[in-house]
Amino acid sequence: MSLIKSISGIRGTIGGKVNDNLTPVDVVKFAAAFGTWLQRNHNKENLTLVIGRDARISGEMVNSLVTGTLQGLGINVIDLGLSTTPTVEVMVPELNADGGIILTASHNPKQWNALKLLNENGEFINGENGAEVLRIADNEDFDFAEVDDLGKYETRSDGFDIHISKILALPMVDAEAVKAKKFKVVLDAVNSTGGISIPPLLEQLGCEVVKLYCEPNGHFPHNPEPLKEHLSDICELVRKEKADLGIVVDPDVDRLAIIDENGEMFGEEYTLVAVADYLLKHKKGAAVSNLSSSRALRDVAEKHNSEYFASAVGEVNVVTLMKEKNAVIGGEGNGGIIYPDLHYGRDSLVGAALFLTHLAHENKTVSELRTTYPAYFMGKKKIELTPEINVDELLTKMENLYQNEEISTVDGVKIDFSESWVHFRKSNTEPIIRIYTEAKSQEEADQLGDDMIAKIKSLI
C-alpha cells in the first residue's frame, strides 16, 4: 500500500488499485473533497483556485484530473503549468485566488506524486482543516455543478517572472552587490522545475549559470533528495568548472542545498543558518526552526542578540510559531528557507538570492563562510519496538530519567545537554521511535544515538 493520506494532503505511487495507490479515482475524490471544503468555507460564488506542478512524468495526467474535477464542482482554475511550490504559494494571493493545489511529491522518487493544499493566503492548510478535507473525501460528501455552472479554465505563464520580480524588489536582496561578484554557479535541478525557475533569477543577479540536469522531463538522474550521497555529479562539476558554488534544489524547489567551491557540501542544515546570520545582522528579531534542526541556528541568533524558538516538526508548525513570535527568519534544517517578508513558505529562490547577497557582502569564498559557523554533526537512528510496548510511556520514562537537563515535549521528547542534544519522535503508523542527535563530531552524535537506544532497551 503506497497511498498516504494526511492533514497536509495525499500522496502515493502512480498506478495500482483504488485506495491502495494514487490512482485517477483517488485523485478525483481528493480534489473534489478539497474543492468542496473551499466552497463551504467561503461565502462567495465563483471560487478560483491556482494549480501548478513539478516536472514528474505523471504530472500532466494528475493535472488534468484535478483541473477537470474542480471545474466539475463549479470552481474556476488558473493553471500555472510547470511551476514550483513557492511560486504557487506566491501566486495564490497575487491572483486573489481562494486556494491552491501543488502537484508534487517533493523529494520522493519519480513514481510518486501528491496533492498539496493551500489556503487563500498561499499557505498550507492547518491540521483541523486537513482533517475536514479527509472526512469529506472518506464520505464522498460532494455534489457537482450543473452544466451551466461549470468552472472556467485559464493558463498563466508569468508565475516565475512575478515570483522573481518580488524577490529582486526585497530590500535585503542586494542585486548590485551580487552582480559585482560575477559568481559562477553550477545548478543541479534534478530534471524538474528548478531548471526553468532558478536560472532566470541567477542570470538577473549577474551570475554565470552552468546547468546540470535542468531539463524538466521528470526523469530524475539521481535520488531527488538533496543529500551528500546523491550529489557526486555536481560536486565533481563544480571543481571541473572552477565555479564559485553549486546550488541544488529538489523537484518542487522548496529545499536548497549549497556546494562550496571545492565541491564539498556546505551542509543542508547550514543553508538556513547562513541566511539567518545575514538577516539578523541587519534586523533584530526571532529565528524559528523545528526541534530536529541544528543548534547552530540558535547560536547565530544569540550572536546577534536575537531570540530563537523551536517548533514541532512540520512546515505548518514552523509557520505558526513564526507568526506567533513575529520572526525575521525561519525554516527547517533540510534546506527550507521561510522568509516572511516574501511569503510564509519554504522557498529556494529567495533562499538563493539571500545567500548570494550574504556571500557578496562577506567577501569570502563559500568554504570560508562555512568556517565562521559552529561545527555540529547530526545522527539519525531508529529503534523498532514490538506492538504491545507503550511508546508514550517509554518516552515519559526517558523524560523523567533526564529531568535535570533542558527538556522540550512540544514534539516527542527533546533533551538538550551542554554540548549535544537528542530528540525522540514516535512514528504515528508503526511501533518505532526515531532518534535524532547532534554533537560536536559525527562520532559523538552517533555514539549518543547508540547510548540512547541502549538506555531505551534497558527500560523495556
MIKEKE-318629 format. One line per 4 residues: number of its first residue (from 0); their letters; for each residue x, y, z of C-alpha. Coordinates in steps of 0.2 Angstrom, whole numbers, m for minus. Example, Ala and Ser with C-alpha at 12.3 -4.5 7.8 and 13.67 -1.06 7.14 Angstrom:
<sites>
0> AS> 62,m22,39  68,m5,36
</sites>
This chain:
<sites>
0> MSLI> 0,0,0  8,16,m6  m6,29,m3  m3,41,12
4> KSIS> m17,52,17  m13,66,30  m19,83,35  m6,91,23
8> GIRG> m13,82,8  m12,65,m1  2,56,m9  6,39,m16
12> TIGG> 13,30,m31  5,30,m48  m5,15,m54  m12,0,m45
16> KVND> m28,m2,m35  m40,12,m29  m37,16,m11  m20,7,m11
20> NLTP> m11,19,m23  m13,36,m31  m25,31,m45  m36,43,m55
24> VDVV> m50,38,m44  m41,44,m28  m35,60,m37  m53,64,m42
28> KFAA> m60,60,m25  m47,70,m15  m48,85,m27  m67,85,m25
32> AFGT> m65,85,m6  m54,100,m6  m64,109,m18  m80,106,m8
36> WLQR> m71,111,8  m66,128,0  m84,131,m6  m91,128,12
40> NHNK> m78,139,20  m80,154,8  m96,164,7  m95,168,m11
44> ENLT> m99,162,m28  m86,159,m42  m72,152,m32  m55,152,m40
48> LVIG> m40,140,m37  m22,141,m43  m14,125,m48  4,121,m53
52> RDAR> 15,105,m54  33,100,m54  40,90,m69  35,72,m64
56> ISGE> 30,61,m78  13,59,m70  11,77,m68  1,81,m84
60> MVNS> m11,67,m81  m14,71,m62  m16,90,m68  m30,85,m80
64> LVTG> m39,75,m67  m38,89,m54  m42,103,m66  m57,94,m73
68> TLQG> m64,89,m55  m63,107,m49  m72,113,m65  m85,100,m62
72> LGIN> m88,107,m45  m90,125,m52  m73,131,m47  m63,142,m59
76> VIDL> m45,136,m61  m29,146,m65  m16,134,m71  2,139,m70
80> GLST> 8,123,m78  26,118,m74  29,128,m58  37,127,m41
84> TPTV> 29,125,m24  35,143,m18  29,150,m35  11,143,m32
88> EVMV> 12,150,m14  16,167,m21  3,167,m35  m12,162,m24
92> PELN> m13,179,m15  m6,188,m31  m21,182,m41  m33,185,m27
96> ADGG> m37,166,m28  m47,156,m14  m34,142,m13  m21,132,m22
100> IILT> m15,115,m26  3,110,m29  5,93,m38  22,87,m32
104> ASHN> 29,73,m21  43,84,m16  59,74,m14  51,57,m17
108> PKQW> 56,46,m32  48,48,m49  34,35,m47  26,46,m33
112> NALK> 15,61,m34  4,71,m22  m8,85,m20  m3,98,m8
116> LLNE> m16,110,m2  m15,129,1  m27,141,8  m31,159,1
120> NGEF> m15,165,9  m5,153,m1  0,144,15  m3,125,18
124> INGE> m20,122,27  m19,118,45  m22,101,54  m40,105,58
128> NGAE> m44,110,40  m35,95,33  m44,83,44  m61,90,37
132> VLRI> m55,88,19  m51,69,23  m68,67,31  m76,74,16
136> ADNE> m66,63,5  m69,47,15  m88,50,15  m88,56,m4
140> DFDF> m98,70,3  m98,81,m13  m110,87,m26  m105,93,m43
144> AEVD> m111,108,m53  m125,108,m67  m119,111,m85  m122,130,m85
148> DLGK> m112,132,m68  m96,123,m73  m79,132,m68  m69,141,m81
152> YETR> m51,137,m85  m36,148,m90  m17,146,m90  m4,159,m84
156> SDGF> 14,158,m90  20,173,m79  22,165,m62  41,164,m62
160> DIHI> 43,182,m68  31,188,m55  40,177,m41  57,183,m47
164> SKIL> 52,201,m48  46,201,m30  62,193,m24  73,206,m33
168> ALPM> 62,220,m25  66,214,m7  77,227,2  88,213,9
172> VDAE> 92,206,m8  107,217,m15  106,213,m33  120,226,m37
176> AVKA> 132,218,m24  129,201,m31  131,207,m49  148,214,m45
180> KKFK> 155,197,m40  150,189,m56  148,172,m47  149,156,m57
184> VVLD> 136,144,m51  133,126,m56  114,121,m54  108,104,m51
188> AVNS> 89,104,m53  86,85,m54  77,87,m71  62,96,m63
192> TGGI> 56,114,m62  71,121,m54  79,120,m71  67,133,m78
196> SIPP> 65,144,m62  82,146,m54  92,151,m70  82,167,m74
200> LLEQ> 84,173,m56  103,169,m56  105,177,m73  96,193,m67
204> LGCE> 108,193,m52  123,193,m64  128,175,m62  135,164,m75
208> VVKL> 125,148,m74  131,130,m78  116,119,m80  116,101,m74
212> YCEP> 100,91,m75  90,106,m79  78,98,m92  61,97,m84
216> NGHF> 57,80,m91  53,71,m74  67,58,m77  77,61,m61
220> PHNP> 95,56,m64  98,53,m46  88,51,m29  80,68,m29
224> EPLK> 83,71,m10  97,84,m10  109,74,2  128,72,0
228> EHLS> 127,54,m5  116,59,m20  126,74,m26  143,67,m33
232> DICE> 140,73,m50  138,92,m46  152,91,m33  163,85,m47
236> LVRK> 157,98,m60  159,112,m48  178,108,m46  179,105,m65
240> EKAD> 171,122,m69  181,131,m56  164,138,m50  161,149,m35
244> LGIV> 147,137,m29  134,124,m33  116,126,m30  105,110,m28
248> VDPD> 86,110,m27  73,96,m25  59,93,m38  47,106,m31
252> VDRL> 61,119,m27  57,122,m9  73,114,m2  90,122,m5
256> AIID> 107,114,m3  124,123,m7  141,116,m13  157,125,m9
260> ENGE> 170,130,m22  180,114,m18  165,103,m22  161,100,m4
264> MFGE> 144,101,4  140,117,14  128,107,24  110,107,22
268> EYTL> 107,112,40  118,127,36  108,135,22  96,142,35
272> VAVA> 110,146,47  119,157,34  104,166,28  98,169,46
276> DYLL> 116,176,50  114,189,36  96,194,41  98,195,60
280> KHKK> 114,206,57  103,219,50  87,217,59  84,211,77
284> GAAV> 70,198,80  67,180,82  73,165,72  62,149,71
288> SNLS> 66,131,66  59,114,71  66,104,86  76,92,74
292> SSRA> 86,106,66  104,111,70  108,120,86  119,132,75
296> LRDV> 104,142,71  101,146,90  120,150,91  119,163,77
300> AEKH> 103,171,84  112,173,101  127,180,92  115,194,86
304> NSEY> 106,196,102  91,189,95  79,175,101  77,158,95
308> FASA> 62,147,96  59,128,91  43,121,84  36,104,82
312> VGEV> 42,96,66  32,101,50  32,117,40  14,121,46
316> NVVT> 21,121,64  36,131,60  25,144,51  13,145,66
320> LMKE> 27,149,78  35,161,66  19,171,66  17,170,85
324> KNAV> 34,176,88  34,189,73  50,180,67  63,188,55
328> IGGE> 68,171,48  63,153,50  63,136,41  69,118,43
332> GNGG> 86,111,43  83,101,27  87,117,17  70,125,19
336> IIYP> 71,144,20  55,153,25  57,172,23  40,181,29
340> DLHY> 44,197,20  40,187,4  28,174,10  26,160,23
344> GRDS> 33,145,14  49,136,10  57,145,m5  74,140,m13
348> LVGA> 73,155,m25  73,168,m11  85,157,m1  97,158,m15
352> ALFL> 96,177,m18  98,180,1  113,168,2  122,176,m13
356> THLA> 119,193,m6  127,187,11  141,179,1  144,195,m9
360> HENK> 144,206,7  155,195,17  168,195,3  173,177,7
364> TVSE> 173,160,m3  159,148,2  171,137,12  177,152,21
368> LRTT> 160,157,26  156,140,32  171,140,44  163,156,53
372> YPAY> 148,145,60  149,132,74  153,115,68  139,102,73
376> FMGK> 136,85,66  119,76,66  115,57,68  98,49,64
380> KKIE> 94,32,70  78,22,75  73,9,87  59,m4,82
384> LTPE> 48,m10,96  35,m24,97  17,m18,95  12,m21,113
388> INVD> 25,m9,120  18,8,125  29,21,116  22,36,125
392> ELLT> 25,28,142  43,24,137  46,42,131  39,48,148
396> KMEN> 52,37,157  66,44,147  60,62,151  60,58,169
400> LYQN> 77,50,168  84,66,162  73,78,171  88,89,177
404> EEIS> 93,93,159  84,106,147  68,96,140  55,100,127
408> TVDG> 40,90,125  32,100,111  35,86,99  40,69,107
412> VKID> 54,72,119  70,83,116  84,83,129  97,97,127
416> FSES> 114,93,135  128,106,136  137,100,121  124,90,112
420> WVHF> 105,85,110  94,70,107  76,71,100  64,56,101
424> RKSN> 49,56,90  37,41,89  30,36,72  11,38,70
428> TEPI> 10,22,60  21,9,67  30,5,84  46,15,80
432> IRIY> 55,28,90  65,39,78  81,46,87  89,62,81
436> TEAK> 106,68,89  118,82,86  135,84,94  152,92,90
440> SQEE> 158,77,80  150,64,70  157,50,81  149,59,96
444> ADQL> 132,61,88  132,43,83  138,37,100  124,47,108
448> GDDM> 111,39,97  118,21,102  118,26,120  100,31,120
452> IAKI> 95,16,111  103,5,124  95,16,138  78,13,130
456> KSLI> 81,m5,129  85,m6,147  69,2,151  58,m10,142
</sites>
